[in-house]
Amino acid sequence: MGKIIVGYFLATLFGLGAFLVLGYEGLIKSHEVDLVFWGLIGTGFLLQIGEVFLCKPVCRILAHNHLSQKWMSCCH
C-alpha cells in the first residue's frame, strides 16, 4: 500500500507544480500532464501488485530450497 501512496503523493506534487507553471487553462488543454499524473499513480500500483504476486512465490521457492532470504525485503 505504501508504493501506491508514494505514487499518489508524487503525482499530487507534480500536479501542483504543473499548475504553478501552466496555470489552470494550461492544465485543461495539456494532455501530457494527465498522462504523467496517472502514470505516477499507475507505477506505484504496478509496483505494489508486482511485489504481491511476484515476490511471495519467490520467497516460497527460496524457503523450499532452504536458501537465504535475508536479501529479499518482502519475505518477512
N, C-alpha and C positions, 0 to 999 in steps of 0.2 A: 504494500500500500504506500510505502514511503516514496517509491520511484514515481508513482502517479502524482503524489502531492508535490514533489520536486518539479516534475514536468509542468504541472499547473502553475506553480509559483513562477517558474521561468517564463512561461507563456504570458502570465499577468505582467511581469516586468517588461517583457518585450512589447506587449500591447500598450503599456503606459509610455514607453519610450517612443513607439511609433506614433502615438497620439501627440506627444510633445513635438515631434519632428514634423509630422504631416498635417496635424490638425484633424478636426472632425471630418471635413469634406474629403481630405486625403485618405482617411481610413475607409470611408464609404466607397470610394472609387478604386481603391487598391485591392486587388485580389491576392497579391503576393503576401500581404500582411496576414490575411486569413489562412493561407497555406502554411506559413511559418508558425502561427499561433496554434493551429490544430496539429501541426507536425510535432511540436514540442510536447503537447499533451499525449499524442499518439505514441511517441517514442517512449515516454515514461510508462504508458500502458503496456506496450510490447515488451519492454524490459522486465516488467513485473510478471507478465504471462510467461516469458521465456524462463524466468527463474523458477516459477511454479512447475512448469511442465518439463523443463529440460534438466534442471539441477537436481531435483529429487530422485529421478530414476538413476542418474549417475551416482548419487550418493548410495543408493541401494546396491548398485553393481559393485562399488568400491567396498561396501560393508560385506557383501557376499564373498568377495575375493580377499578379505582381510587386509586391504591396503590402507595406507594412512589417509585420513580425511582432514588433517589439520589445514591443508592448503585451500580447502573449499569452505567459504564462509556460510554457505546456505545449508550445510549438512547438519547444523545444530538444531 
